[in-house]
């Protein structure tokens, strides 16, 4: 079964399923990336329990990662809106 634009638009349920699965994959990639960045930044030595400094570091790292990701997403959306129909034709 070909996954061209005509097939996806002909079956709205399939299109919605693909979109949901794509969003799940993006979320999982984001969590993996955030975990990798914050683990390297905050984890000095693994142990059975996180000390308070490491715990605070993880919380701050995750919050900054989320803030940065949201900032980038907002900036990309603004850029796309300002380009209007040009970016719409690029995604088709």
C-alpha positions as CSV (number, residue, x, y, z in Angstrom):
1,X,0.0,0.0,0.0
2,X,1.5,3.3,-1.1
3,X,1.7,6.1,1.5
4,X,1.3,9.1,-0.9
5,X,-0.7,12.2,-0.1
6,X,-3.8,10.9,-2.0
7,X,-4.0,7.7,0.0
8,X,-3.6,9.5,3.4
9,X,-6.2,12.1,2.5
10,X,-8.6,9.5,1.2
11,X,-8.6,7.8,4.7
12,X,-9.0,10.3,7.5
13,X,-8.7,7.6,10.2
14,X,-5.4,6.4,8.7
15,X,-4.2,10.0,8.5
16,X,-5.1,10.6,12.1
17,X,-3.4,7.4,13.2
18,X,-0.2,8.3,11.4
19,X,-0.3,11.8,13.0
20,X,-0.7,10.4,16.5
21,X,2.0,7.8,16.0
22,X,4.3,10.5,14.7
23,X,3.6,12.7,17.7
24,X,4.4,9.8,20.0
25,X,7.7,9.2,18.3
26,X,8.7,12.8,18.5
27,X,7.8,12.9,22.2
28,X,9.9,9.7,22.9
29,X,12.8,11.3,21.0
30,X,12.5,14.4,23.0
31,X,12.5,12.5,26.3
32,X,15.5,10.4,25.3
33,X,17.4,13.6,24.3
34,X,16.5,15.4,27.5
35,X,17.5,12.4,29.6
36,X,20.8,12.1,27.8
37,X,21.6,15.8,28.2
38,X,20.6,16.0,31.8
39,X,22.2,12.7,32.8
40,X,25.6,13.9,31.4
41,X,25.2,17.3,33.0
42,X,24.1,16.3,36.5
43,X,25.3,12.8,37.3
44,X,28.7,12.7,38.9
45,X,28.6,9.2,40.3
46,X,25.7,6.8,40.1
47,X,24.5,5.6,43.5
48,X,21.4,4.0,45.1
49,X,19.9,7.4,45.8
50,X,20.1,10.9,44.3
51,X,21.5,13.5,46.7
52,X,19.8,16.9,46.9
53,X,22.3,18.7,44.7
54,X,21.8,16.1,41.9
55,X,18.1,16.2,42.3
56,X,18.0,20.0,42.0
57,X,20.3,19.8,39.0
58,X,18.0,17.3,37.2
59,X,14.9,19.5,37.9
60,X,16.7,22.6,36.6
61,X,18.0,20.8,33.6
62,X,14.7,19.4,32.6
63,X,13.0,22.8,33.1
64,X,15.6,24.6,31.0
65,X,15.4,21.9,28.3
66,X,11.6,22.3,28.2
67,X,11.8,26.1,28.1
68,X,14.4,26.0,25.3
69,X,12.4,23.5,23.3
70,X,9.2,25.6,23.7
71,X,11.1,28.7,22.7
72,X,12.5,27.1,19.5
73,X,9.0,25.7,18.6
74,X,7.4,29.1,19.1
75,X,10.1,30.8,17.0
76,X,9.7,28.2,14.2
77,X,5.9,28.8,14.3
78,X,6.4,32.5,14.1
79,X,8.8,32.1,11.2
80,X,6.4,29.8,9.4
81,X,3.4,32.2,9.9
82,X,5.5,35.1,8.6
83,X,6.4,33.3,5.4
84,X,2.7,32.4,4.8
85,X,1.9,30.6,1.6
86,X,5.5,30.0,0.7
87,X,6.1,27.6,3.6
88,X,2.7,26.0,3.0
89,X,3.8,25.2,-0.6
90,X,7.1,23.8,0.8
91,X,5.3,21.2,3.0
92,X,3.0,19.9,0.3
